[in-house]
Amino acid sequence: MDVQALMAYAGMAATAIAAVVMTKAAWRINTAKVWKEEAEAQKARADRLSEDLTEIKERLTRIEDENKRLVELLTALDPERVAALRI
């Protein structure tokens, strides 16, 4: 095999190796992009759920306060009946 043929094979091998390297790099970049987008979506979801939970806790506190006040009013009107309901 002469030098010219050897150089031709080396050139083809280098092209094939470069193609594999580029494909692998592109795959890694795309994978990282997909994972980053997924992480951002999960963070946004977690933020929304956290806000919802805060709102639910605030509403529950208001409801408990309202119920306490209603029990106080009922107790003032008819303490015996309220005592019977707590059994």
Backbone as JSON Lines, residues from 0, in Angstrom:
{"i":0,"aa":"M","n":[0.85,-1.16,0.0],"ca":[0.0,0.0,0.0],"c":[0.91,1.23,0.0]}
{"i":1,"aa":"D","n":[0.59,2.13,-0.88],"ca":[1.43,3.33,-0.97],"c":[0.95,4.4,0.0]}
{"i":2,"aa":"V","n":[1.7,5.45,0.13],"ca":[1.44,6.53,1.07],"c":[0.15,7.26,0.71]}
{"i":3,"aa":"Q","n":[-0.12,7.39,-0.56],"ca":[-1.32,8.12,-0.99],"c":[-2.59,7.35,-0.57]}
{"i":4,"aa":"A","n":[-2.6,6.06,-0.72],"ca":[-3.75,5.25,-0.31],"c":[-3.89,5.29,1.21]}
{"i":5,"aa":"L","n":[-2.78,5.21,1.91],"ca":[-2.79,5.28,3.36],"c":[-3.37,6.61,3.84]}
{"i":6,"aa":"M","n":[-2.99,7.68,3.18],"ca":[-3.52,9.01,3.53],"c":[-5.02,9.09,3.25]}
{"i":7,"aa":"A","n":[-5.46,8.45,2.18],"ca":[-6.88,8.46,1.86],"c":[-7.67,7.73,2.94]}
{"i":8,"aa":"Y","n":[-7.17,6.57,3.37],"ca":[-7.83,5.82,4.44],"c":[-7.8,6.6,5.76]}
{"i":9,"aa":"A","n":[-6.7,7.24,6.04],"ca":[-6.58,8.03,7.26],"c":[-7.58,9.19,7.23]}
{"i":10,"aa":"G","n":[-7.74,9.8,6.07],"ca":[-8.7,10.89,5.93],"c":[-10.13,10.41,6.15]}
{"i":11,"aa":"M","n":[-10.47,9.26,5.61],"ca":[-11.81,8.7,5.81],"c":[-12.02,8.33,7.28]}
{"i":12,"aa":"A","n":[-11.0,7.75,7.89],"ca":[-11.1,7.38,9.31],"c":[-11.27,8.63,10.17]}
{"i":13,"aa":"A","n":[-10.52,9.68,9.86],"ca":[-10.62,10.92,10.62],"c":[-12.01,11.53,10.47]}
{"i":14,"aa":"T","n":[-12.56,11.47,9.26],"ca":[-13.9,11.99,9.02],"c":[-14.94,11.2,9.82]}
{"i":15,"aa":"A","n":[-14.79,9.87,9.82],"ca":[-15.73,9.03,10.56],"c":[-15.62,9.3,12.06]}
{"i":16,"aa":"I","n":[-14.41,9.42,12.56],"ca":[-14.21,9.7,13.99],"c":[-14.79,11.05,14.34]}
{"i":17,"aa":"A","n":[-14.56,12.06,13.5],"ca":[-15.1,13.4,13.75],"c":[-16.63,13.36,13.76]}
{"i":18,"aa":"A","n":[-17.21,12.58,12.85],"ca":[-18.67,12.47,12.81],"c":[-19.2,11.84,14.1]}
{"i":19,"aa":"V","n":[-18.53,10.81,14.57],"ca":[-18.95,10.15,15.82],"c":[-18.81,11.12,16.99]}
{"i":20,"aa":"V","n":[-17.7,11.82,17.06],"ca":[-17.47,12.79,18.14],"c":[-18.53,13.89,18.11]}
{"i":21,"aa":"M","n":[-18.83,14.41,16.94],"ca":[-19.83,15.47,16.8],"c":[-21.23,14.96,17.17]}
{"i":22,"aa":"T","n":[-21.55,13.75,16.75],"ca":[-22.85,13.17,17.08],"c":[-22.98,12.98,18.58]}
{"i":23,"aa":"K","n":[-21.92,12.48,19.2],"ca":[-21.93,12.27,20.65],"c":[-22.06,13.6,21.39]}
{"i":24,"aa":"A","n":[-21.36,14.63,20.94],"ca":[-21.44,15.95,21.56],"c":[-22.84,16.53,21.41]}
{"i":25,"aa":"A","n":[-23.42,16.4,20.23],"ca":[-24.77,16.91,19.99],"c":[-25.78,16.18,20.88]}
{"i":26,"aa":"W","n":[-25.61,14.87,21.03],"ca":[-26.51,14.09,21.88],"c":[-26.41,14.56,23.32]}
{"i":27,"aa":"R","n":[-25.18,14.79,23.79],"ca":[-25.0,15.28,25.17],"c":[-25.62,16.66,25.36]}
{"i":28,"aa":"I","n":[-25.43,17.53,24.39],"ca":[-26.01,18.88,24.48],"c":[-27.53,18.8,24.5]}
{"i":29,"aa":"N","n":[-28.11,18.0,23.63],"ca":[-29.57,17.86,23.59],"c":[-30.1,17.23,24.88]}
{"i":30,"aa":"T","n":[-29.38,16.25,25.4],"ca":[-29.79,15.62,26.65],"c":[-29.76,16.63,27.79]}
{"i":31,"aa":"A","n":[-28.69,17.41,27.85],"ca":[-28.59,18.43,28.9],"c":[-29.71,19.46,28.76]}
{"i":32,"aa":"K","n":[-30.03,19.83,27.52],"ca":[-31.1,20.81,27.29],"c":[-32.45,20.25,27.76]}
{"i":33,"aa":"V","n":[-32.71,18.99,27.44],"ca":[-33.97,18.36,27.85],"c":[-34.05,18.29,29.37]}
{"i":34,"aa":"W","n":[-32.98,17.88,30.02],"ca":[-32.97,17.79,31.48],"c":[-33.14,19.16,32.12]}
{"i":35,"aa":"K","n":[-32.51,20.17,31.53],"ca":[-32.65,21.53,32.06],"c":[-34.1,22.0,31.94]}
{"i":36,"aa":"E","n":[-34.71,21.77,30.79],"ca":[-36.11,22.16,30.59],"c":[-37.03,21.42,31.57]}
{"i":37,"aa":"E","n":[-36.75,20.13,31.78],"ca":[-37.56,19.34,32.72],"c":[-37.4,19.87,34.14]}
{"i":38,"aa":"A","n":[-36.17,20.21,34.52],"ca":[-35.93,20.76,35.86],"c":[-36.65,22.09,36.04]}
{"i":39,"aa":"E","n":[-36.64,22.93,35.03],"ca":[-37.33,24.21,35.11],"c":[-38.84,24.01,35.23]}
{"i":40,"aa":"A","n":[-39.37,23.04,34.49],"ca":[-40.81,22.76,34.56],"c":[-41.18,22.23,35.94]}
{"i":41,"aa":"Q","n":[-40.36,21.36,36.5],"ca":[-40.64,20.82,37.84],"c":[-40.55,21.91,38.9]}
{"i":42,"aa":"K","n":[-39.6,22.84,38.75],"ca":[-39.48,23.95,39.69],"c":[-40.71,24.84,39.62]}
{"i":43,"aa":"A","n":[-41.17,25.13,38.42],"ca":[-42.38,25.96,38.26],"c":[-43.58,25.27,38.9]}
{"i":44,"aa":"R","n":[-43.68,23.96,38.72],"ca":[-44.78,23.2,39.33],"c":[-44.67,23.24,40.85]}
{"i":45,"aa":"A","n":[-43.48,23.06,41.37],"ca":[-43.28,23.09,42.82],"c":[-43.62,24.47,43.37]}
{"i":46,"aa":"D","n":[-43.26,25.52,42.65],"ca":[-43.59,26.88,43.09],"c":[-45.11,27.09,43.14]}
{"i":47,"aa":"R","n":[-45.81,26.6,42.11],"ca":[-47.27,26.73,42.09],"c":[-47.9,25.95,43.24]}
{"i":48,"aa":"L","n":[-47.41,24.73,43.47],"ca":[-47.95,23.92,44.56],"c":[-47.68,24.56,45.92]}
{"i":49,"aa":"S","n":[-46.52,25.16,46.06],"ca":[-46.2,25.85,47.31],"c":[-47.14,27.02,47.55]}
{"i":50,"aa":"E","n":[-47.4,27.79,46.49],"ca":[-48.34,28.91,46.6],"c":[-49.75,28.4,46.95]}
{"i":51,"aa":"D","n":[-50.16,27.31,46.3],"ca":[-51.47,26.74,46.59],"c":[-51.56,26.29,48.04]}
{"i":52,"aa":"L","n":[-50.51,25.65,48.53],"ca":[-50.5,25.17,49.9],"c":[-50.58,26.34,50.88]}
{"i":53,"aa":"T","n":[-49.86,27.4,50.6],"ca":[-49.92,28.59,51.46],"c":[-51.33,29.15,51.5]}
{"i":54,"aa":"E","n":[-51.97,29.22,50.33],"ca":[-53.35,29.72,50.26],"c":[-54.3,28.82,51.04]}
{"i":55,"aa":"I","n":[-54.12,27.51,50.92],"ca":[-54.98,26.56,51.63],"c":[-54.81,26.72,53.14]}
{"i":56,"aa":"K","n":[-53.58,26.87,53.59],"ca":[-53.33,27.06,55.02],"c":[-53.99,28.34,55.53]}
{"i":57,"aa":"E","n":[-53.89,29.4,54.75],"ca":[-54.52,30.67,55.15],"c":[-56.03,30.53,55.22]}
{"i":58,"aa":"R","n":[-56.61,29.86,54.23],"ca":[-58.07,29.66,54.22],"c":[-58.5,28.81,55.4]}
{"i":59,"aa":"L","n":[-57.74,27.76,55.7],"ca":[-58.06,26.89,56.83],"c":[-58.01,27.67,58.15]}
{"i":60,"aa":"T","n":[-57.02,28.52,58.3],"ca":[-56.92,29.35,59.51],"c":[-58.14,30.25,59.63]}
{"i":61,"aa":"R","n":[-58.55,30.86,58.51],"ca":[-59.75,31.72,58.55],"c":[-61.0,30.92,58.92]}
{"i":62,"aa":"I","n":[-61.14,29.73,58.36],"ca":[-62.3,28.88,58.65],"c":[-62.3,28.47,60.11]}
{"i":63,"aa":"E","n":[-61.14,28.11,60.63],"ca":[-61.06,27.73,62.05],"c":[-61.44,28.9,62.94]}
{"i":64,"aa":"D","n":[-60.96,30.11,62.6],"ca":[-61.31,31.31,63.37],"c":[-62.81,31.58,63.31]}
{"i":65,"aa":"E","n":[-63.4,31.43,62.11],"ca":[-64.84,31.65,61.96],"c":[-65.63,30.61,62.76]}
{"i":66,"aa":"N","n":[-65.19,29.37,62.72],"ca":[-65.88,28.32,63.48],"c":[-65.79,28.58,64.98]}
{"i":67,"aa":"K","n":[-64.63,29.01,65.43],"ca":[-64.47,29.34,66.85],"c":[-65.45,30.44,67.26]}
{"i":68,"aa":"R","n":[-65.53,31.46,66.41],"ca":[-66.45,32.57,66.7],"c":[-67.9,32.1,66.69]}
{"i":69,"aa":"L","n":[-68.26,31.22,65.77],"ca":[-69.63,30.7,65.72],"c":[-69.96,29.88,66.97]}
{"i":70,"aa":"V","n":[-69.0,29.08,67.41],"ca":[-69.21,28.29,68.63],"c":[-69.4,29.23,69.81]}
{"i":71,"aa":"E","n":[-68.63,30.31,69.86],"ca":[-68.79,31.29,70.94],"c":[-70.19,31.91,70.91]}
{"i":72,"aa":"L","n":[-70.65,32.25,69.71],"ca":[-71.99,32.83,69.59],"c":[-73.08,31.84,70.01]}
{"i":73,"aa":"L","n":[-72.94,30.6,69.54],"ca":[-73.93,29.58,69.9],"c":[-73.91,29.3,71.4]}
{"i":74,"aa":"T","n":[-72.72,29.28,71.95],"ca":[-72.61,29.04,73.38],"c":[-73.28,30.15,74.17]}
{"i":75,"aa":"A","n":[-73.13,31.37,73.7],"ca":[-73.78,32.5,74.37],"c":[-75.29,32.39,74.27]}
{"i":76,"aa":"L","n":[-75.79,31.84,73.18],"ca":[-77.25,31.73,73.01],"c":[-77.83,30.54,73.77]}
{"i":77,"aa":"D","n":[-77.17,29.38,73.67],"ca":[-77.71,28.18,74.31],"c":[-76.57,27.25,74.72]}
{"i":78,"aa":"P","n":[-75.95,27.51,75.87],"ca":[-74.78,26.74,76.3],"c":[-75.05,25.25,76.48]}
{"i":79,"aa":"E","n":[-76.22,24.88,76.94],"ca":[-76.53,23.48,77.17],"c":[-76.59,22.69,75.86]}
{"i":80,"aa":"R","n":[-77.16,23.29,74.85],"ca":[-77.27,22.61,73.56],"c":[-75.88,22.43,72.92]}
{"i":81,"aa":"V","n":[-75.03,23.44,73.03],"ca":[-73.68,23.35,72.47],"c":[-72.88,22.27,73.21]}
{"i":82,"aa":"A","n":[-73.04,22.2,74.52],"ca":[-72.36,21.16,75.3],"c":[-72.8,19.78,74.86]}
{"i":83,"aa":"A","n":[-74.08,19.63,74.56],"ca":[-74.61,18.33,74.11],"c":[-74.04,17.96,72.74]}
{"i":84,"aa":"L","n":[-73.79,18.93,71.89],"ca":[-73.26,18.66,70.55],"c":[-71.8,18.2,70.6]}
{"i":85,"aa":"R","n":[-71.06,18.58,71.61],"ca":[-69.63,18.25,71.69],"c":[-69.39,16.82,72.16]}
{"i":86,"aa":"I","n":[-70.4,16.15,72.58],"ca":[-70.24,14.78,73.07],"c":[-70.01,13.83,71.97]}
